[in-house]
């Protein structure tokens, strides 16, 4: 089951689990659409893997399987987040 992390690791933008707009790699590193496409060019800066759209989780499943509250913020050196 996906952890559904709450923010973009690059710019710290909130990424609610019930909405689209988040991208993840196979290690579940999480990024917003803007960072994934512009700054990162579709590749994870941690593992080099492809960034794919993270599926949204429906409200009834969020109640049973809550999203993670752990925020990971690792801005890239020398890169301005959007």
PEZI-V564137 format. One record per pair of residues at least 12 apart in sequence whose ideal C-beta (glycine too) atoms are under 7 Angstrom apart, sorted by the first residue. I is the first residue (numbers start at 1). GAP is how many residues later the second one is. Records with the same first field share a line. If there is no record, write none. Layout:
# PEZI-V564137
I: GAP ; GAP
This chain:
# PEZI-V564137
1: 64
2: 26 ; 52
3: 25 ; 65
4: 13 ; 53 ; 63 ; 64
5: 23 ; 25 ; 63 ; 65 ; 67
6: 61 ; 62 ; 63 ; 65
7: 64 ; 66
8: 22 ; 23 ; 24 ; 27
9: 20 ; 21 ; 22 ; 63 ; 64 ; 65
10: 21 ; 25 ; 29 ; 30 ; 65 ; 66 ; 71
11: 21 ; 24 ; 70 ; 71
12: 61
13: 19
15: 15 ; 17
17: 39 ; 40 ; 45 ; 50
18: 38 ; 39 ; 41 ; 44
19: 37
20: 33 ; 36
21: 12
22: 32
23: 13 ; 28 ; 29 ; 30 ; 31
24: 27 ; 28 ; 30
25: 19 ; 22 ; 24 ; 25 ; 26
26: 23
27: 19 ; 20
29: 15 ; 17
30: 24
31: 20
34: 48
35: 46 ; 47
36: 15
38: 44
39: 37 ; 40 ; 42 ; 43
45: 31
